[in-house]
Amino acid sequence: MKTQNNSIVITGGAGGIGQACARTFKNQPIILTDYSQEKVDESVQTLKNEGFNVSGIACDITNTSDIEKLVNYVSEKGSFKALIHTAGVSGTVKDLKKVYTIDLVATELLIDAFHKIAGQGSVAVLLSSMMAHAVPPNEAYDEALKNPQAENSFETVNQFVNCDSDIMYNFAKRGVHLLSHKNADKWGEKAARIVTVSPGVIETPMAMKAAEEHPERMAKIKQATPLKRNGQPEDVADVVNFLVSDAARFITGTDILVDGGVIQNIKNMY
């Protein structure tokens, strides 16, 4: 008998991409989580009003006991189908350690915690960034990125980012790719999958803030995009929905770029 893995867990559930992802799962139970309970409650109510089967709980994804509470909450709700990890910060926070901790260390904490309840057909979809593709492979920092909880991991990577939080963001997101490679076999032993999605410039509040800080750069990227537009949250959400579905049952340990084709042109700019 096939096990029914139903619950779709979305971190960053109050954000633009998190909300868009949730809306693609009309007929499945959704669990939203975000840093603020107030934001979670607000987002849950909005989706409930639209007819979704949704609940939520606040979680600080950098805190192991908070993650444990989240996993217990998910387990109590029934079986686990997917973790869609959209939570994160951009380089605009101007704090290198914060970027590294939230975007990479927390990702590994979530991978490890949800692996415990993963079963046949479960999947982790982790949001990375097209800018991860701008960081070349290098043994000098890749080992640290692959093991972000290891002692001196941050210090090792920090040597390569020129005190720039935007560059640290790019490195942390490369680390997310490496974590999916590292965990593919482990999840595969449970007949479960782990994949990454790398969005380009998506018109969310976080991206708009970056656009305000770097207007010329953002305009240049848009012009360099083959499709001549920025992405919308729904552009990412539809890909995530596919990756969660059984249609993607043989896709694991890899990355899907959702960037309108721009990263190849960005690489040529450097």
BELMO-V451976 format. One record per helix or strand of 3 or more residues. SS is the DSSP state (a for helix, b for strand). FROM is the first residue (numbers start at 0). LEN is the number of residues. If there is no record, write none. Layout:
{{SS/FROM/LEN} {SS/FROM/LEN}}
//
This chain:
{{b/6/5} {a/15/7} {b/29/5} {a/36/13} {b/53/5} {a/63/14} {b/79/6} {a/90/3} {a/95/20} {b/122/5} {a/129/5} {a/138/8} {a/152/6} {a/164/24} {b/192/7} {a/204/9} {a/214/10} {a/232/12} {a/245/3} {b/254/4} {a/261/8}}
//
